[in-house]
Amino acid sequence: MMQDQIWEEVKNHIPPKLFRLNELALQHGHRVLGLPPYHCEYNPIEMVWSECKRHYDARIGSIQPVTHSAVLSLWNEALHKVTSLYAVL
């Protein structure tokens, strides 16, 4: 057999992945629609996360000294900025 034939045979014997959350949602009459990861066209959280990282990266160099509380404060600032930015839209 060729590799693609073997792989097709293997796929026929592998049970599909079952996710507990999907099963729970189905029991309550809902269906979970999975979105492709890392595609901001289909998953808006990727745009929000990108904006947070951009804000954080632009300001982390100006923090002296870099402490746990300073970094946490900067992330909170980035999240607040993005939340208020997207709340307007």
N, C-alpha and C positions, 0 to 999 in steps of 0.2 A: 504494500500500500504506500501511497505517497503521503507526505507530511500533512497536506490539507485534508486528505481522506481520514487519516488517523485522528487529527484534531476534531473533525466533524463527529467521528465515532465517540471520542471522549466526551464531547459536549452533550451527546445524547444520554450519557450515563451520569452526568453531574446534576444533582437536584438544584432547582432554582433557589437563589438566596431568599430567605424569608426574614423580613424585618418586623420585630415585635410592634413597633409603633404603627406600621402600616396595617398589621392585623388588628390592632386595637381600634384604629380609625375606621376600618372596614366593619368591625362589629357595631360601631355607632353610626353607620350609614354614611361614612365619608371615604373618599379615596384620596390618597396622597399622591401628588404629582411631583416627581423628582426632577429637579432642574440640573443641568450640567454645571459642574463646579468651575469656578474661575472665568465664567463668561458674563461680563457685565451687561451685555445686551439682553440677557435672559434673567439675570439675577442682580437686582439693584443693590443688594448689600455689598457687592464687590465695588461699586462706585463709592459707597459710603466709606468702606474700609480703606480704599485708596486715598480718599480725601483726608481721613484721620492720619494715615501714615505720612502723607505729604506735610501736614501741619506739624506733626511730631518731629519729623526729620529736619524741617526748617528751623526748629527752635531748640533742639536738644543740645546743639553746640554752644548755646549761650548760657546754659545752666552750669553754674559753678558753686559749690561742688555738686557732682552728680550723686544724689542720695536716693534711696528708695522712695521717700516721700515726695521729693522733687519730680521724679519720673512719674509717679502716680498722679501728681497734680497736673503735670503736662498732658498725660493721657486723658484725664478728666476734662481739661480745657479743650482738647481736640474733639472729644466726643460731644461736649456741649456746643462747640462751634458748628459741628456738622449737624447735630440735631436741630439747632435753631436755623441753620441754613436750609435744610430740607423741609422744615416745618413751614417755611414761607412759600416754598414751591407748591 
